[in-house]
Amino acid sequence: MWVETTGFSGFLVILAMALVTLSTRWGGVLVMSYIPIGYRVKQFIQAMSGSVLVALLAPLAVTGDNGARLALLSTAVTMLIFKRPLPAIAVGILVAALYRQI
Protein backbone atom coordinates (compact mmCIF):
# COMPACT_ATOMS: atom_id res chain seq x y z
CA MET A 1 0.00 0.00 0.00
CA TRP A 2 1.33 3.41 -0.95
CA VAL A 3 -0.05 6.69 0.39
CA GLU A 4 0.98 9.97 -1.16
CA THR A 5 2.07 12.34 1.60
CA THR A 6 2.46 15.58 -0.30
CA GLY A 7 0.11 18.46 0.23
CA PHE A 8 -3.08 17.85 2.19
CA SER A 9 -2.88 14.03 2.16
CA GLY A 10 -0.12 14.02 4.80
CA PHE A 11 -2.44 15.85 7.15
CA LEU A 12 -5.18 13.30 6.44
CA VAL A 13 -2.84 10.42 7.28
CA ILE A 14 -1.89 12.03 10.59
CA LEU A 15 -5.55 12.73 11.37
CA ALA A 16 -6.53 9.13 10.60
CA MET A 17 -3.75 7.79 12.82
CA ALA A 18 -4.81 10.10 15.64
CA LEU A 19 -8.44 8.98 15.36
CA VAL A 20 -7.46 5.30 15.42
CA THR A 21 -5.24 5.87 18.46
CA LEU A 22 -7.94 7.77 20.34
CA SER A 23 -10.63 5.24 19.50
CA THR A 24 -8.55 2.32 20.77
CA ARG A 25 -7.68 4.15 23.98
CA TRP A 26 -11.23 5.30 24.65
CA GLY A 27 -12.60 1.93 23.59
CA GLY A 28 -10.39 0.21 26.14
CA VAL A 29 -11.58 2.52 28.88
CA LEU A 30 -15.19 1.95 27.84
CA VAL A 31 -14.82 -1.84 27.86
CA MET A 32 -13.00 -1.84 31.20
CA SER A 33 -15.74 0.29 32.76
CA TYR A 34 -18.03 -2.75 32.50
CA ILE A 35 -15.54 -5.22 34.00
CA PRO A 36 -15.16 -5.38 37.79
CA ILE A 37 -11.52 -5.05 38.80
CA GLY A 38 -10.87 -8.08 40.98
CA TYR A 39 -7.71 -9.92 41.91
CA ARG A 40 -7.55 -11.96 38.69
CA VAL A 41 -8.13 -8.95 36.48
CA LYS A 42 -5.35 -7.05 38.28
CA GLN A 43 -3.00 -9.99 37.72
CA PHE A 44 -3.93 -10.10 34.04
CA ILE A 45 -3.31 -6.37 33.58
CA GLN A 46 0.05 -6.56 35.34
CA ALA A 47 1.12 -9.57 33.26
CA MET A 48 -0.04 -7.86 30.10
CA SER A 49 2.14 -4.79 30.68
CA GLY A 50 5.19 -6.99 31.19
CA SER A 51 4.50 -9.01 28.06
CA VAL A 52 4.12 -5.84 25.97
CA LEU A 53 7.46 -4.60 27.30
CA VAL A 54 9.16 -7.88 26.41
CA ALA A 55 7.58 -7.79 22.94
CA LEU A 56 9.05 -4.34 22.39
CA LEU A 57 12.51 -5.09 23.74
CA ALA A 58 13.15 -8.60 22.37
CA PRO A 59 13.68 -7.48 18.75
CA LEU A 60 16.03 -4.78 19.95
CA ALA A 61 18.08 -7.35 21.85
CA VAL A 62 18.31 -9.57 18.77
CA THR A 63 18.83 -7.03 15.99
CA GLY A 64 20.29 -4.09 17.89
CA ASP A 65 23.93 -3.12 18.08
CA ASN A 66 26.18 -3.68 21.09
CA GLY A 67 25.20 -0.30 22.52
CA ALA A 68 21.56 -1.33 22.56
CA ARG A 69 22.36 -4.68 24.17
CA LEU A 70 24.52 -3.05 26.81
CA ALA A 71 21.77 -0.52 27.51
CA LEU A 72 19.21 -3.32 27.91
CA LEU A 73 21.51 -5.20 30.26
CA SER A 74 22.26 -2.14 32.39
CA THR A 75 18.57 -1.22 32.51
CA ALA A 76 17.65 -4.72 33.67
CA VAL A 77 20.34 -4.77 36.36
CA THR A 78 19.37 -1.30 37.60
CA MET A 79 15.71 -2.33 37.71
CA LEU A 80 16.57 -5.43 39.73
CA ILE A 81 18.61 -3.40 42.20
CA PHE A 82 16.38 -0.34 42.69
CA LYS A 83 12.99 -1.71 41.59
CA ARG A 84 12.14 1.70 40.12
CA PRO A 85 11.60 2.19 36.38
CA LEU A 86 12.73 5.80 36.01
CA PRO A 87 16.30 5.33 37.28
CA ALA A 88 16.58 2.15 35.21
CA ILE A 89 15.52 3.95 32.05
CA ALA A 90 17.90 6.82 32.78
CA VAL A 91 20.82 4.42 33.29
CA GLY A 92 19.99 2.58 30.06
CA ILE A 93 19.90 5.82 28.06
CA LEU A 94 23.14 7.01 29.65
CA VAL A 95 24.94 3.72 28.98
CA ALA A 96 23.81 3.67 25.35
CA ALA A 97 24.89 7.27 24.83
CA LEU A 98 28.28 6.72 26.47
CA TYR A 99 28.92 3.51 24.54
CA ARG A 100 28.10 5.13 21.23
CA GLN A 101 30.20 8.18 22.09
CA ILE A 102 33.30 6.10 22.78
C-alpha positions as CSV (number, residue, x, y, z in Angstrom):
1,M,0.0,0.0,0.0
2,W,1.3,3.4,-0.9
3,V,0.0,6.7,0.4
4,E,1.0,10.0,-1.2
5,T,2.1,12.3,1.6
6,T,2.5,15.6,-0.3
7,G,0.1,18.5,0.2
8,F,-3.1,17.9,2.2
9,S,-2.9,14.0,2.2
10,G,-0.1,14.0,4.8
11,F,-2.4,15.8,7.1
12,L,-5.2,13.3,6.4
13,V,-2.8,10.4,7.3
14,I,-1.9,12.0,10.6
15,L,-5.5,12.7,11.4
16,A,-6.5,9.1,10.6
17,M,-3.7,7.8,12.8
18,A,-4.8,10.1,15.6
19,L,-8.4,9.0,15.4
20,V,-7.5,5.3,15.4
21,T,-5.2,5.9,18.5
22,L,-7.9,7.8,20.3
23,S,-10.6,5.2,19.5
24,T,-8.5,2.3,20.8
25,R,-7.7,4.1,24.0
26,W,-11.2,5.3,24.6
27,G,-12.6,1.9,23.6
28,G,-10.4,0.2,26.1
29,V,-11.6,2.5,28.9
30,L,-15.2,2.0,27.8
31,V,-14.8,-1.8,27.9
32,M,-13.0,-1.8,31.2
33,S,-15.7,0.3,32.8
34,Y,-18.0,-2.8,32.5
35,I,-15.5,-5.2,34.0
36,P,-15.2,-5.4,37.8
37,I,-11.5,-5.1,38.8
38,G,-10.9,-8.1,41.0
39,Y,-7.7,-9.9,41.9
40,R,-7.5,-12.0,38.7
41,V,-8.1,-8.9,36.5
42,K,-5.3,-7.0,38.3
43,Q,-3.0,-10.0,37.7
44,F,-3.9,-10.1,34.0
45,I,-3.3,-6.4,33.6
46,Q,0.1,-6.6,35.3
47,A,1.1,-9.6,33.3
48,M,0.0,-7.9,30.1
49,S,2.1,-4.8,30.7
50,G,5.2,-7.0,31.2
51,S,4.5,-9.0,28.1
52,V,4.1,-5.8,26.0
53,L,7.5,-4.6,27.3
54,V,9.2,-7.9,26.4
55,A,7.6,-7.8,22.9
56,L,9.0,-4.3,22.4
57,L,12.5,-5.1,23.7
58,A,13.1,-8.6,22.4
59,P,13.7,-7.5,18.7
60,L,16.0,-4.8,20.0
61,A,18.1,-7.4,21.8
62,V,18.3,-9.6,18.8
63,T,18.8,-7.0,16.0
64,G,20.3,-4.1,17.9
65,D,23.9,-3.1,18.1
66,N,26.2,-3.7,21.1
67,G,25.2,-0.3,22.5
68,A,21.6,-1.3,22.6
69,R,22.4,-4.7,24.2
70,L,24.5,-3.1,26.8
71,A,21.8,-0.5,27.5
72,L,19.2,-3.3,27.9
73,L,21.5,-5.2,30.3
74,S,22.3,-2.1,32.4
75,T,18.6,-1.2,32.5
76,A,17.7,-4.7,33.7
77,V,20.3,-4.8,36.4
78,T,19.4,-1.3,37.6
79,M,15.7,-2.3,37.7
80,L,16.6,-5.4,39.7
81,I,18.6,-3.4,42.2
82,F,16.4,-0.3,42.7
83,K,13.0,-1.7,41.6
84,R,12.1,1.7,40.1
85,P,11.6,2.2,36.4
86,L,12.7,5.8,36.0
87,P,16.3,5.3,37.3
88,A,16.6,2.2,35.2
89,I,15.5,4.0,32.0
90,A,17.9,6.8,32.8
91,V,20.8,4.4,33.3
92,G,20.0,2.6,30.1
93,I,19.9,5.8,28.1
94,L,23.1,7.0,29.7
95,V,24.9,3.7,29.0
96,A,23.8,3.7,25.3
97,A,24.9,7.3,24.8
98,L,28.3,6.7,26.5
99,Y,28.9,3.5,24.5
100,R,28.1,5.1,21.2
101,Q,30.2,8.2,22.1
102,I,33.3,6.1,22.8
